[in-house]
Amino acid sequence: MPQRLISYLDSIVARDPSPRSRWEVLLYPGVLALGLHRVAHWLFEAQLHFLARLVNTISRFLTAIDIHPGAQIGRNFFIDHGFVVIGETAEIGDNVTMYQGSTLGGTNPTNGVGGKRHPTLGNDVIVSLGAAILGPIVVGNGARIGANAVVTKDVPEGATMVGIPAKSTLVEVKPETQNFVPYGTPCNECFDPSTQKLEILQCEVEMLRLRLTSLLDERDAAGAKPAPARKRGEKKSA
């Protein structure tokens, strides 16, 4: 087993306590997806775009992980579980961890011309489950993105982001929070999943309120229109 592969597998074991051996890690969907992405990216760089997409499609079918062949990924990248989406112009540094359901999404260019549309992640970044990082923004080294957070602005180095839209929050400095933290944030009352659910519900309520206001305005505007004039000779109904 090549030394670089051993080093990669050991980096995953250091972040995931469940595997009992390196051989077990080789069966992880994230490891398979990354291996196939290396092939797809090589084909993409060689401008063999159809073959690159074919490898990408096979990888997505086998792993439920969608990594565009154009994405640039550094060393020791770890996807824990699946259902992760990474866009074409995303750039990922070394020792980055992404959990299930997270997304590195893009923005639609106003001029219709493709360009840098996806995020750039520095080294040692942790993206927790369900988090979305959108647009050509930069996430600094060592940053942590909490569960279900939606990030649309640059993230400073070492920051912990939570909420919708994501905002930086303070994390108490303890020995267990100075290095790798599973899911990006400590498991305490500050990061109770119910808080994230509440923020999502508040967002949905606000959208419904705006929709209701729009419908009421449409109704009032329709009621304010004058009645159509009767045709000549038409009798008024009793």
ZAMARGU-4260 file (C-alpha; in steps of 0.2 Angstrom, whole numbers, plus 5000, padded with zeros to 4 digits):
<rodrens>
0) 5000/5000/5000 | 5008/5016/4995 | 5014/5028/5009 | 5003/5042/5003 | 4987/5031/5003
5) 4992/5025/5021 | 4994/5043/5026 | 4977/5047/5019 | 4968/5033/5027 | 4977/5037/5044
10) 4970/5055/5043 | 4953/5048/5041 | 4955/5036/5056 | 4961/5051/5066 | 4944/5060/5063
15) 4932/5045/5064 | 4933/5033/5079 | 4922/5019/5071 | 4934/5010/5059 | 4944/4996/5066
20) 4957/4995/5052 | 4963/5005/5036 | 4955/4991/5025 | 4938/4996/5032 | 4941/5014/5028
25) 4944/5009/5010 | 4925/5004/5009 | 4919/5022/5014 | 4909/5030/5000 | 4918/5047/5003
30) 4935/5038/4999 | 4928/5030/4984 | 4921/5046/4978 | 4937/5055/4980 | 4947/5042/4971
35) 4935/5043/4956 | 4935/5062/4957 | 4954/5061/4955 | 4952/5052/4939 | 4937/5063/4933
40) 4948/5079/4937 | 4962/5072/4927 | 4951/5069/4912 | 4943/5086/4914 | 4960/5095/4914
45) 4964/5085/4898 | 4948/5093/4891 | 4940/5076/4889 | 4924/5083/4897 | 4912/5069/4892
50) 4923/5055/4899 | 4925/5066/4915 | 4906/5068/4917 | 4904/5049/4914 | 4916/5045/4928
55) 4907/5058/4939 | 4890/5050/4935 | 4896/5033/4940 | 4903/5040/4956 | 4887/5049/4960
60) 4877/5033/4957 | 4889/5022/4968 | 4891/5034/4982 | 4877/5047/4982 | 4891/5061/4982
65) 4892/5073/4968 | 4909/5081/4965 | 4910/5091/4948 | 4926/5085/4939 | 4932/5103/4938
70) 4933/5105/4957 | 4950/5107/4965 | 4953/5097/4980 | 4968/5096/4992 | 4976/5082/5002
75) 4967/5072/5015 | 4949/5077/5011 | 4936/5067/5020 | 4918/5066/5017 | 4909/5057/5031
80) 4894/5048/5024 | 4886/5055/5008 | 4874/5066/4999 | 4887/5080/4997 | 4887/5092/4982
85) 4903/5101/4977 | 4902/5113/4962 | 4913/5115/4947 | 4924/5130/4953 | 4925/5125/4971
90) 4943/5125/4978 | 4946/5114/4994 | 4962/5115/5004 | 4971/5101/5014 | 4963/5091/5029
95) 4945/5097/5025 | 4931/5087/5032 | 4913/5088/5026 | 4898/5079/5033 | 4882/5072/5026
100) 4870/5084/5017 | 4883/5098/5015 | 4884/5108/4999 | 4897/5120/4991 | 4885/5128/4979
105) 4887/5142/4966 | 4878/5158/4961 | 4871/5161/4944 | 4882/5174/4935 | 4872/5190/4930
110) 4881/5191/4913 | 4878/5173/4909 | 4896/5169/4908 | 4903/5156/4919 | 4917/5160/4931
115) 4922/5158/4949 | 4905/5154/4956 | 4909/5142/4970 | 4917/5144/4987 | 4936/5142/4992
120) 4939/5133/5008 | 4956/5134/5017 | 4965/5121/5026 | 4958/5111/5041 | 4940/5118/5038
125) 4925/5108/5045 | 4908/5109/5036 | 4895/5101/5047 | 4879/5091/5041 | 4866/5100/5031
130) 4877/5116/5030 | 4877/5126/5013 | 4892/5137/5008 | 4886/5147/4993 | 4895/5158/4980
135) 4913/5163/4977 | 4917/5167/4995 | 4932/5162/5005 | 4932/5151/5021 | 4948/5154/5031
140) 4959/5141/5038 | 4953/5131/5053 | 4935/5138/5051 | 4920/5128/5057 | 4903/5128/5049
145) 4889/5122/5060 | 4874/5111/5056 | 4862/5118/5044 | 4871/5135/5043 | 4870/5145/5027
150) 4885/5154/5023 | 4885/5168/5009 | 4899/5179/5015 | 4918/5177/5018 | 4922/5168/5034
155) 4937/5173/5045 | 4951/5161/5049 | 4947/5150/5064 | 4929/5157/5065 | 4914/5146/5070
160) 4898/5150/5060 | 4880/5145/5065 | 4863/5150/5060 | 4853/5156/5044 | 4861/5167/5038
165) 4877/5161/5047 | 4885/5172/5060 | 4901/5170/5069 | 4899/5164/5087 | 4911/5162/5102
170) 4917/5144/5107 | 4924/5141/5124 | 4942/5137/5123 | 4945/5119/5130 | 4958/5106/5126
175) 4944/5096/5116 | 4940/5111/5105 | 4957/5116/5100 | 4960/5103/5088 | 4948/5093/5077
180) 4930/5094/5083 | 4917/5081/5076 | 4903/5090/5066 | 4913/5107/5069 | 4905/5112/5085
185) 4905/5106/5103 | 4889/5097/5108 | 4882/5108/5121 | 4867/5119/5124 | 4874/5133/5112
190) 4872/5121/5098 | 4856/5112/5102 | 4849/5105/5086 | 4832/5112/5091 | 4840/5130/5090
195) 4844/5126/5072 | 4826/5120/5069 | 4819/5135/5076 | 4829/5147/5065 | 4823/5137/5050
200) 4805/5138/5055 | 4807/5156/5058 | 4813/5158/5041 | 4799/5148/5034 | 4786/5159/5044
205) 4794/5175/5037 | 4792/5169/5019 | 4774/5164/5022 | 4771/5181/5030 | 4778/5190/5015
210) 4768/5179/5003 | 4752/5182/5013 | 4755/5201/5012 | 4758/5200/4993 | 4741/5190/4991
215) 4732/5203/5002 | 4739/5217/4991 | 4733/5208/4975 | 4716/5206/4982 | 4714/5224/4988
220) 4721/5230/4971 | 4708/5219/4962 | 4694/5226/4973 | 4699/5244/4970 | 4696/5242/4951
225) 4680/5251/4944 | 4666/5240/4939 | 4665/5238/4920 | 4653/5250/4910 | 4637/5242/4904
230) 4634/5241/4886 | 4622/5253/4878 | 4604/5246/4880 | 4609/5234/4893 | 4597/5234/4907
235) 4602/5235/4925 | 4599/5219/4934 | 4586/5219/4949
</rodrens>
